[in-house]
Amino acid sequence: MKKSVVAISLILVALALLWFYFPLRSLVVMSYYSNDHAKQSVMRQNEFEIDIPSGRGWYPFVMTYNASGFTSFSKQGAKMSIMYNFGAFDFTKRTSSLYDKQSDKYSSFYGAYVVQEDGGVFGFDDDGSIDLSEVSLAVEYDYTKLVIRDFGCDNQTFEIGDFVIEEDVAYAGSTGWTRIDAVMVSNGAAHNYDGYMLPYLQYGRPMDTVEIDFEVTTLFGRVYAKYFSEYDCTVMIYVIAPTIDAANACDSNILNKTTIAQLD
């Protein structure tokens, strides 16, 4: 009897591991990969840290990626590290809600862009006013080149529509931030599975069938930007979401709990 119980238990454990293979694989791989990038990040090089929490419906932790290709893309002599999070795995579909067109996490990310420009201040003009074109470069590179293109979309679309700028905002424990709310028109993440792609390691693969791969959609973006002279870096705390309500929820429940501090 005991042997039967043990055998059944082992079978159940094996089945559970098999069912949850994709999210478990993602957690193991991304934990190691993110930690490795964090050690070489722009933040670490300039001796400060940014703490951004996770939240309900999102991946368990915020990751770090050093975007080496941004220097040539921006043509600004700028290096960028990206902190990011995306929609949690649906344990029925075993994949991220990033692909789910019915989810409020569809094509959604939040986190921070940290940019250090050689001999300049990224994202701001000489008079201290925001440079929307430079801020947009960070968002465009991240979303279209590191996400949509890596999924296999050869023709990426990215446009900034209506936007509102508010200056001297208090955020993340300090004053002097500039807030930008903008409509984004870009490709959505939903697409049909057509063979393995490297990003599936972290997001899982798309499980649903869609009529149009990477259909152009309207998204909502919010960025809080500030140059920190003590670190010689521009920090841009951001959220990309399918609706303004989803962006507001992420901002109020997660992003505004961000802290920035000098390393001990």
URVENWO-V359183 format. One record per helix or strand of 2 or more residues. SS is the DSSP state (helix for helix, strand for strand). FROM is the first residue (numbers start at 1). TO is the last residue. If there is no record, write none. Layout:
ss;from;to
SS;FROM;TO
SS;FROM;TO
This chain:
ss;from;to
helix;2;19
helix;21;39
helix;42;45
strand;48;51
strand;63;67
helix;70;74
strand;78;87
strand;89;90
strand;95;96
helix;97;99
strand;109;117
helix;132;151
strand;158;171
strand;174;187
helix;200;203
strand;216;228
strand;233;241
helix;244;253
helix;255;257
strand;259;262
